[in-house]
């Protein structure tokens, strides 16, 4: 039996399956759009480590929603020319311990993440706002791509 062990996987993994596993307590992410949305829909708090471009916006989304804890770069980069991506071991360890313990701040982040997960699920289920607006979006896309439908 393993105790006090985490799991590091290199290479491709079924990320949504892992995020939805009940043993997943947190997700360290570079804040790609898909990873951020997958974490939110799974109700998993994030340790955010953006590197460049839109990843900082995704980190800000996690922060505003109260679903993440920033651990990484604090300088926005427009390209792959990144020079300051190192996160000190102490900062990573302290952030992970804080997120995984039962402190008030940790519990607030976990609770808020579950609230956001529930909001997302309500929006896409039958009768939810995203569900109800999908036909309108499809029609607008068709008009944009093919011109007006009356032509």
Backbone as JSON Lines, residues from 0, in Angstrom:
{"i":0,"aa":"X","n":[0.84,-1.19,0.0],"ca":[0.0,0.0,0.0],"c":[0.88,1.25,0.0]}
{"i":1,"aa":"X","n":[0.58,2.18,-0.88],"ca":[1.31,3.43,-0.95],"c":[0.66,4.46,-0.04]}
{"i":2,"aa":"X","n":[1.47,5.17,0.69],"ca":[0.94,6.26,1.5],"c":[1.73,7.51,1.2]}
{"i":3,"aa":"X","n":[1.07,8.64,1.3],"ca":[1.7,9.93,1.04],"c":[2.41,9.98,-0.3]}
{"i":4,"aa":"X","n":[1.83,9.37,-1.31],"ca":[2.42,9.34,-2.64],"c":[1.47,9.98,-3.63]}
{"i":5,"aa":"X","n":[2.04,10.65,-4.58],"ca":[1.27,11.19,-5.69],"c":[1.62,10.39,-6.92]}
{"i":6,"aa":"X","n":[1.07,10.8,-8.03],"ca":[1.33,10.1,-9.28],"c":[1.68,11.12,-10.34]}
{"i":7,"aa":"X","n":[2.81,10.93,-10.98],"ca":[3.22,11.78,-12.09],"c":[3.23,10.89,-13.33]}
{"i":8,"aa":"X","n":[2.5,11.33,-14.34],"ca":[2.42,10.58,-15.59],"c":[3.0,11.46,-16.68]}
{"i":9,"aa":"X","n":[3.91,10.93,-17.43],"ca":[4.49,11.67,-18.55],"c":[3.86,11.14,-19.84]}
{"i":10,"aa":"X","n":[3.55,12.04,-20.76],"ca":[2.91,11.63,-21.99],"c":[1.41,11.83,-21.92]}
{"i":11,"aa":"X","n":[0.7,11.29,-22.91],"ca":[-0.74,11.47,-23.01],"c":[-1.47,10.66,-21.95]}
{"i":12,"aa":"X","n":[-2.51,11.24,-21.39],"ca":[-3.37,10.55,-20.43],"c":[-4.82,10.92,-20.74]}
{"i":13,"aa":"X","n":[-5.77,10.08,-20.32],"ca":[-7.19,10.44,-20.48],"c":[-7.57,11.47,-19.41]}
{"i":14,"aa":"X","n":[-7.25,12.73,-19.67],"ca":[-7.35,13.77,-18.66],"c":[-8.74,13.9,-18.04]}
{"i":15,"aa":"X","n":[-9.8,13.91,-18.86],"ca":[-11.15,14.05,-18.31],"c":[-11.47,12.89,-17.38]}
{"i":16,"aa":"X","n":[-11.05,11.69,-17.74],"ca":[-11.3,10.53,-16.88],"c":[-10.58,10.68,-15.54]}
{"i":17,"aa":"X","n":[-9.35,11.14,-15.58],"ca":[-8.58,11.34,-14.35],"c":[-9.2,12.45,-13.51]}
{"i":18,"aa":"X","n":[-9.57,13.56,-14.14],"ca":[-10.16,14.66,-13.39],"c":[-11.48,14.27,-12.74]}
{"i":19,"aa":"X","n":[-12.21,13.37,-13.36],"ca":[-13.49,12.94,-12.8],"c":[-13.36,11.79,-11.81]}
{"i":20,"aa":"X","n":[-12.16,11.3,-11.57],"ca":[-11.96,10.22,-10.6],"c":[-12.06,10.8,-9.19]}
{"i":21,"aa":"X","n":[-12.76,10.14,-8.28],"ca":[-12.94,10.69,-6.93],"c":[-11.64,10.88,-6.14]}
{"i":22,"aa":"X","n":[-10.57,10.22,-6.53],"ca":[-9.3,10.37,-5.82],"c":[-8.54,11.62,-6.23]}
{"i":23,"aa":"X","n":[-8.97,12.29,-7.29],"ca":[-8.27,13.49,-7.75],"c":[-8.68,14.67,-6.89]}
{"i":24,"aa":"X","n":[-7.72,15.2,-6.14],"ca":[-8.01,16.29,-5.22],"c":[-7.63,17.66,-5.74]}
{"i":25,"aa":"X","n":[-6.73,17.72,-6.72],"ca":[-6.29,18.99,-7.29],"c":[-5.65,18.7,-8.64]}
{"i":26,"aa":"X","n":[-5.53,19.75,-9.43],"ca":[-4.98,19.62,-10.78],"c":[-3.99,20.75,-11.01]}
{"i":27,"aa":"X","n":[-2.74,20.42,-11.25],"ca":[-1.76,21.43,-11.61],"c":[-1.8,21.57,-13.13]}
{"i":28,"aa":"X","n":[-2.06,22.79,-13.59],"ca":[-2.29,23.02,-15.01],"c":[-1.57,24.26,-15.51]}
{"i":29,"aa":"X","n":[-1.19,24.23,-16.78],"ca":[-0.61,25.41,-17.41],"c":[-1.72,26.36,-17.87]}
{"i":30,"aa":"X","n":[-2.96,26.0,-17.63],"ca":[-4.13,26.84,-17.91],"c":[-4.49,26.93,-19.38]}
{"i":31,"aa":"X","n":[-4.26,25.86,-20.13],"ca":[-4.81,25.8,-21.47],"c":[-6.32,25.85,-21.34]}
{"i":32,"aa":"X","n":[-6.99,26.37,-22.35],"ca":[-8.44,26.55,-22.26],"c":[-9.16,25.23,-21.96]}
{"i":33,"aa":"X","n":[-8.82,24.16,-22.7],"ca":[-9.49,22.88,-22.46],"c":[-9.24,22.35,-21.06]}
{"i":34,"aa":"X","n":[-7.99,22.4,-20.61],"ca":[-7.66,21.88,-19.28],"c":[-8.42,22.65,-18.2]}
{"i":35,"aa":"X","n":[-8.5,23.96,-18.36],"ca":[-9.21,24.78,-17.38],"c":[-10.69,24.41,-17.35]}
{"i":36,"aa":"X","n":[-11.3,24.32,-18.52],"ca":[-12.73,23.97,-18.57],"c":[-12.99,22.55,-18.09]}
{"i":37,"aa":"X","n":[-12.11,21.62,-18.42],"ca":[-12.27,20.24,-17.95],"c":[-12.16,20.16,-16.43]}
{"i":38,"aa":"X","n":[-11.26,20.92,-15.86],"ca":[-11.12,20.94,-14.4],"c":[-12.36,21.52,-13.74]}
{"i":39,"aa":"X","n":[-12.87,22.62,-14.3],"ca":[-14.08,23.24,-13.74],"c":[-15.28,22.31,-13.85]}
{"i":40,"aa":"X","n":[-15.45,21.64,-14.99],"ca":[-16.61,20.75,-15.15],"c":[-16.49,19.5,-14.29]}
{"i":41,"aa":"X","n":[-15.27,19.16,-13.87],"ca":[-15.08,18.0,-12.98],"c":[-15.12,18.42,-11.51]}
{"i":42,"aa":"X","n":[-15.15,19.72,-11.24],"ca":[-15.18,20.2,-9.86],"c":[-13.86,20.0,-9.13]}
{"i":43,"aa":"X","n":[-12.75,20.1,-9.86],"ca":[-11.43,19.88,-9.28],"c":[-10.69,21.22,-9.17]}
{"i":44,"aa":"X","n":[-10.27,21.6,-7.96],"ca":[-9.5,22.84,-7.8],"c":[-8.17,22.78,-8.55]}
{"i":45,"aa":"X","n":[-7.69,23.95,-8.96],"ca":[-6.48,24.0,-9.78],"c":[-5.34,24.72,-9.08]}
{"i":46,"aa":"X","n":[-4.15,24.22,-9.34],"ca":[-2.91,24.95,-9.08],"c":[-2.5,25.46,-10.45]}
{"i":47,"aa":"X","n":[-2.55,26.77,-10.65],"ca":[-2.39,27.33,-11.98],"c":[-0.95,27.77,-12.23]}
{"i":48,"aa":"X","n":[-0.45,27.42,-13.43],"ca":[0.93,27.71,-13.82],"c":[0.95,28.11,-15.28]}
{"i":49,"aa":"X","n":[0.41,29.29,-15.61],"ca":[0.37,29.72,-17.01],"c":[1.77,30.06,-17.51]}
{"i":50,"aa":"X","n":[1.95,29.93,-18.81],"ca":[3.24,30.23,-19.42],"c":[3.17,31.41,-20.38]}
{"i":51,"aa":"X","n":[2.15,31.44,-21.27],"ca":[2.08,32.51,-22.24],"c":[0.66,32.68,-22.76]}
{"i":52,"aa":"X","n":[0.46,33.74,-23.5],"ca":[-0.76,34.15,-24.19],"c":[-2.01,33.97,-23.34]}
{"i":53,"aa":"X","n":[-3.04,33.3,-23.88],"ca":[-4.35,33.23,-23.23],"c":[-4.34,32.46,-21.92]}
{"i":54,"aa":"X","n":[-3.29,31.73,-21.63],"ca":[-3.24,30.95,-20.39],"c":[-3.39,31.85,-19.16]}
{"i":55,"aa":"X","n":[-2.91,33.09,-19.25],"ca":[-3.05,34.01,-18.12],"c":[-4.52,34.42,-17.94]}
{"i":56,"aa":"X","n":[-5.27,34.48,-19.03],"ca":[-6.7,34.77,-18.93],"c":[-7.44,33.61,-18.28]}
{"i":57,"aa":"X","n":[-7.05,32.38,-18.62],"ca":[-7.66,31.21,-17.99],"c":[-7.33,31.16,-16.51]}
{"i":58,"aa":"X","n":[-6.1,31.54,-16.16],"ca":[-5.73,31.59,-14.74],"c":[-6.59,32.63,-14.02]}
{"i":59,"aa":"X","n":[-6.79,33.78,-14.66],"ca":[-7.62,34.83,-14.05],"c":[-9.06,34.35,-13.88]}
{"i":60,"aa":"X","n":[-9.56,33.59,-14.85],"ca":[-10.9,33.01,-14.73],"c":[-10.98,32.13,-13.49]}
{"i":61,"aa":"X","n":[-10.0,31.24,-13.31],"ca":[-9.98,30.36,-12.13],"c":[-9.91,31.18,-10.85]}
{"i":62,"aa":"X","n":[-9.14,32.25,-10.87],"ca":[-9.01,33.11,-9.69],"c":[-10.33,33.82,-9.38]}
{"i":63,"aa":"X","n":[-10.94,34.42,-10.41],"ca":[-12.19,35.15,-10.21],"c":[-13.3,34.21,-9.73]}
{"i":64,"aa":"X","n":[-13.33,33.0,-10.28],"ca":[-14.33,32.02,-9.85],"c":[-14.03,31.45,-8.47]}
{"i":65,"aa":"X","n":[-12.79,31.65,-7.99],"ca":[-12.41,31.11,-6.68],"c":[-12.09,29.64,-6.72]}
{"i":66,"aa":"X","n":[-11.63,29.15,-7.89],"ca":[-11.42,27.72,-8.1],"c":[-9.95,27.34,-8.26]}
{"i":67,"aa":"X","n":[-9.05,28.27,-8.01],"ca":[-7.65,27.95,-8.23],"c":[-6.72,28.76,-7.37]}
{"i":68,"aa":"X","n":[-5.49,28.31,-7.37],"ca":[-4.43,28.95,-6.61],"c":[-3.24,29.11,-7.54]}
{"i":69,"aa":"X","n":[-2.82,30.35,-7.78],"ca":[-1.7,30.61,-8.69],"c":[-0.37,30.23,-8.07]}
{"i":70,"aa":"X","n":[0.43,29.48,-8.83],"ca":[1.75,29.08,-8.33],"c":[2.86,29.44,-9.28]}
{"i":71,"aa":"X","n":[2.53,29.85,-10.5],"ca":[3.55,29.94,-11.54],"c":[3.97,31.32,-11.93]}
{"i":72,"aa":"X","n":[4.25,31.44,-13.2],"ca":[4.78,32.67,-13.77],"c":[3.88,33.85,-13.46]}
{"i":73,"aa":"X","n":[4.5,34.98,-13.26],"ca":[3.74,36.19,-12.99],"c":[3.94,37.22,-14.09]}
{"i":74,"aa":"X","n":[4.69,36.84,-15.13],"ca":[4.96,37.74,-16.25],"c":[4.29,37.16,-17.49]}
{"i":75,"aa":"X","n":[3.47,37.98,-18.17],"ca":[2.76,37.55,-19.36],"c":[3.71,37.5,-20.54]}
{"i":76,"aa":"X","n":[3.64,36.43,-21.32],"ca":[4.47,36.27,-22.51],"c":[3.56,36.15,-23.74]}
{"i":77,"aa":"X","n":[3.98,36.78,-24.82],"ca":[3.19,36.73,-26.05],"c":[3.62,35.58,-26.95]}
{"i":78,"aa":"X","n":[4.77,34.98,-26.69],"ca":[5.27,33.93,-27.57],"c":[5.88,32.8,-26.74]}
{"i":79,"aa":"X","n":[6.49,31.86,-27.46],"ca":[7.13,30.73,-26.8],"c":[8.49,31.1,-26.19]}
{"i":80,"aa":"X","n":[8.93,32.33,-26.35],"ca":[10.22,32.77,-25.81],"c":[10.04,33.07,-24.32]}
{"i":81,"aa":"X","n":[10.06,32.02,-23.51],"ca":[9.77,32.11,-22.09],"c":[11.05,31.85,-21.31]}
{"i":82,"aa":"X","n":[11.39,32.76,-20.42],"ca":[12.64,32.61,-19.68],"c":[12.45,32.44,-18.18]}
{"i":83,"aa":"X","n":[11.27,32.71,-17.65],"ca":[11.08,32.69,-16.2],"c":[9.96,31.73,-15.76]}
{"i":84,"aa":"X","n":[10.06,30.48,-16.16],"ca":[8.99,29.53,-15.88],"c":[9.24,28.66,-14.65]}
{"i":85,"aa":"X","n":[10.39,28.78,-14.04],"ca":[10.73,27.91,-12.92],"c":[9.91,28.3,-11.69]}
{"i":86,"aa":"X","n":[9.3,27.31,-11.09],"ca":[8.6,27.51,-9.83],"c":[9.43,26.79,-8.77]}
{"i":87,"aa":"X","n":[9.75,27.51,-7.73],"ca":[10.57,26.92,-6.68],"c":[9.83,25.79,-5.98]}
{"i":88,"aa":"X","n":[10.57,24.75,-5.64],"ca":[10.01,23.57,-4.99],"c":[9.22,23.96,-3.75]}
{"i":89,"aa":"X","n":[9.73,24.89,-2.98],"ca":[9.08,25.31,-1.73],"c":[7.7,25.92,-2.0]}
{"i":90,"aa":"X","n":[7.61,26.72,-3.05],"ca":[6.32,27.34,-3.39],"c":[5.32,26.29,-3.84]}
{"i":91,"aa":"X","n":[5.77,25.37,-4.67],"ca":[4.9,24.3,-5.14],"c":[4.43,23.44,-3.97]}
{"i":92,"aa":"X","n":[5.35,23.06,-3.1],"ca":[5.0,22.22,-1.95],"c":[4.03,22.93,-1.01]}
{"i":93,"aa":"X","n":[4.29,24.19,-0.71],"ca":[3.41,24.94,0.18],"c":[2.02,25.11,-0.42]}
{"i":94,"aa":"X","n":[1.96,25.39,-1.72],"ca":[0.67,25.57,-2.39],"c":[-0.13,24.27,-2.41]}
{"i":95,"aa":"X","n":[0.54,23.17,-2.71],"ca":[-0.14,21.87,-2.73],"c":[-0.64,21.5,-1.34]}
{"i":96,"aa":"X","n":[0.19,21.69,-0.33],"ca":[-0.23,21.37,1.04],"c":[-1.42,22.23,1.46]}
{"i":97,"aa":"X","n":[-1.39,23.52,1.1],"ca":[-2.5,24.39,1.46],"c":[-3.79,23.94,0.79]}
{"i":98,"aa":"X","n":[-3.7,23.61,-0.49],"ca":[-4.9,23.22,-1.21],"c":[-5.44,21.88,-0.73]}
{"i":99,"aa":"X","n":[-4.57,20.99,-0.3],"ca":[-5.0,19.65,0.09],"c":[-5.34,19.52,1.57]}
{"i":100,"aa":"X","n":[-5.11,20.56,2.37],"ca":[-5.45,20.44,3.79],"c":[-6.9,20.86,4.03]}
{"i":101,"aa":"X","n":[-7.26,21.04,5.27],"ca":[-8.65,21.38,5.59],"c":[-8.77,22.78,6.18]}
{"i":102,"aa":"X","n":[-7.85,23.67,5.81],"ca":[-7.91,25.04,6.31],"c":[-9.13,25.75,5.73]}
{"i":103,"aa":"X","n":[-9.47,26.87,6.3],"ca":[-10.6,27.63,5.81],"c":[-10.45,28.05,4.36]}
{"i":104,"aa":"X","n":[-9.24,28.51,3.99],"ca":[-8.99,28.93,2.61],"c":[-9.12,27.76,1.65]}
{"i":105,"aa":"X","n":[-8.57,26.62,2.03],"ca":[-8.63,25.42,1.2],"c":[-10.08,24.97,1.02]}
{"i":106,"aa":"X","n":[-10.82,24.92,2.1],"ca":[-12.21,24.48,2.03],"c":[-13.06,25.43,1.19]}
{"i":107,"aa":"X","n":[-12.74,26.73,1.25],"ca":[-13.46,27.71,0.45],"c":[-13.23,27.46,-1.04]}
{"i":108,"aa":"X","n":[-11.98,27.2,-1.43],"ca":[-11.65,26.92,-2.83],"c":[-12.35,25.64,-3.28]}
{"i":109,"aa":"X","n":[-12.3,24.59,-2.48],"ca":[-12.94,23.31,-2.84],"c":[-14.45,23.48,-2.97]}
{"i":110,"aa":"X","n":[-15.05,24.19,-2.03],"ca":[-16.5,24.4,-2.06],"c":[-16.91,25.22,-3.27]}
{"i":111,"aa":"X","n":[-16.17,26.28,-3.54],"ca":[-16.48,27.13,-4.68],"c":[-16.35,26.36,-6.0]}
{"i":112,"aa":"X","n":[-15.33,25.49,-6.07],"ca":[-15.14,24.68,-7.28],"c":[-16.33,23.75,-7.49]}
{"i":113,"aa":"X","n":[-16.84,23.16,-6.43],"ca":[-18.02,22.3,-6.54],"c":[-19.25,23.11,-6.96]}
{"i":114,"aa":"X","n":[-19.36,24.34,-6.46],"ca":[-20.48,25.21,-6.86],"c":[-20.42,25.52,-8.35]}
{"i":115,"aa":"X","n":[-19.22,25.82,-8.86],"ca":[-19.06,26.12,-10.28],"c":[-19.37,24.88,-11.11]}
{"i":116,"aa":"X","n":[-18.91,23.71,-10.66],"ca":[-19.23,22.46,-11.36],"c":[-20.75,22.3,-11.48]}
{"i":117,"aa":"X","n":[-21.47,22.54,-10.41],"ca":[-22.93,22.4,-10.42],"c":[-23.57,23.42,-11.38]}
{"i":118,"aa":"X","n":[-23.07,24.65,-11.41],"ca":[-23.6,25.67,-12.33],"c":[-23.4,25.25,-13.77]}
{"i":119,"aa":"X","n":[-22.22,24.71,-14.07],"ca":[-21.92,24.28,-15.44],"c":[-22.85,23.14,-15.84]}
{"i":120,"aa":"X","n":[-23.04,22.19,-14.95],"ca":[-23.92,21.05,-15.27],"c":[-25.36,21.51,-15.47]}
{"i":121,"aa":"X","n":[-25.82,22.46,-14.66],"ca":[-27.18,22.98,-14.85],"c":[-27.33,23.68,-16.2]}
{"i":122,"aa":"X","n":[-26.29,24.39,-16.63],"ca":[-26.35,25.15,-17.88],"c":[-26.47,24.24,-19.09]}
{"i":123,"aa":"X","n":[-25.86,23.05,-19.05],"ca":[-25.87,22.19,-20.24],"c":[-26.94,21.1,-20.2]}
{"i":124,"aa":"X","n":[-27.62,20.95,-19.08],"ca":[-28.68,19.93,-19.05],"c":[-29.94,20.49,-19.71]}
{"i":125,"aa":"X","n":[-30.87,19.62,-20.04],"ca":[-32.11,20.03,-20.7],"c":[-32.78,21.13,-19.88]}
{"i":126,"aa":"X","n":[-33.09,22.24,-20.54],"ca":[-33.7,23.37,-19.87],"c":[-32.68,24.39,-19.38]}
{"i":127,"aa":"X","n":[-31.39,24.06,-19.4],"ca":[-30.35,24.98,-18.97],"c":[-30.07,26.04,-20.03]}
{"i":128,"aa":"X","n":[-29.4,27.1,-19.63],"ca":[-29.17,28.22,-20.54],"c":[-28.37,27.83,-21.77]}
{"i":129,"aa":"X","n":[-27.31,27.08,-21.62],"ca":[-26.52,26.66,-22.79],"c":[-27.32,25.72,-23.68]}
{"i":130,"aa":"X","n":[-28.04,24.81,-23.07],"ca":[-28.87,23.86,-23.81],"c":[-29.92,24.63,-24.63]}
{"i":131,"aa":"X","n":[-30.57,25.58,-24.0],"ca":[-31.63,26.33,-24.67],"c":[-31.13,27.25,-25.78]}
{"i":132,"aa":"X","n":[-29.91,27.76,-25.66],"ca":[-29.38,28.7,-26.64],"c":[-28.59,28.04,-27.76]}
{"i":133,"aa":"X","n":[-28.36,26.74,-27.69],"ca":[-27.58,26.06,-28.72],"c":[-28.22,26.17,-30.11]}
{"i":134,"aa":"X","n":[-29.52,25.97,-30.27],"ca":[-30.1,26.11,-31.62],"c":[-29.9,27.51,-32.21]}
{"i":135,"aa":"X","n":[-29.99,28.54,-31.39],"ca":[-29.77,29.91,-31.86],"c":[-28.32,30.09,-32.32]}
{"i":136,"aa":"X","n":[-27.38,29.55,-31.56],"ca":[-25.97,29.63,-31.94],"c":[-25.74,28.93,-33.27]}
{"i":137,"aa":"X","n":[-26.31,27.77,-33.44],"ca":[-26.14,27.02,-34.69],"c":[-26.7,27.82,-35.86]}
{"i":138,"aa":"X","n":[-27.87,28.42,-35.7],"ca":[-28.46,29.23,-36.77],"c":[-27.58,30.42,-37.11]}
{"i":139,"aa":"X","n":[-27.04,31.09,-36.1],"ca":[-26.17,32.25,-36.34],"c":[-24.89,31.82,-37.05]}
{"i":140,"aa":"X","n":[-24.34,30.68,-36.69],"ca":[-23.14,30.18,-37.36],"c":[-23.45,29.84,-38.82]}
{"i":141,"aa":"X","n":[-24.6,29.21,-39.05],"ca":[-24.98,28.88,-40.43],"c":[-25.13,30.14,-41.26]}
{"i":142,"aa":"X","n":[-25.72,31.18,-40.69],"ca":[-25.89,32.44,-41.42],"c":[-24.54,33.08,-41.7]}
{"i":143,"aa":"X","n":[-23.64,33.0,-40.75],"ca":[-22.31,33.59,-40.92],"c":[-21.52,32.84,-42.0]}
{"i":144,"aa":"X","n":[-21.59,31.53,-42.01],"ca":[-20.83,30.73,-42.96],"c":[-21.47,30.71,-44.34]}
{"i":145,"aa":"X","n":[-22.79,30.57,-44.39],"ca":[-23.48,30.39,-45.66],"c":[-24.25,31.62,-46.11]}
{"i":146,"aa":"X","n":[-24.18,32.69,-45.4],"ca":[-24.98,33.87,-45.73],"c":[-26.36,33.71,-45.12]}
{"i":147,"aa":"X","n":[-27.21,34.64,-45.33],"ca":[-28.55,34.54,-44.75],"c":[-29.27,33.33,-45.34]}
{"i":148,"aa":"X","n":[-30.11,32.73,-44.56],"ca":[-30.8,31.53,-44.98],"c":[-31.88,31.83,-46.02]}
{"i":149,"aa":"X","n":[-32.3,33.11,-46.12],"ca":[-33.32,33.46,-47.1],"c":[-32.78,33.57,-48.51]}
{"i":150,"aa":"X","n":[-31.47,33.65,-48.69],"ca":[-30.88,33.79,-50.05],"c":[-31.1,32.57,-50.89]}
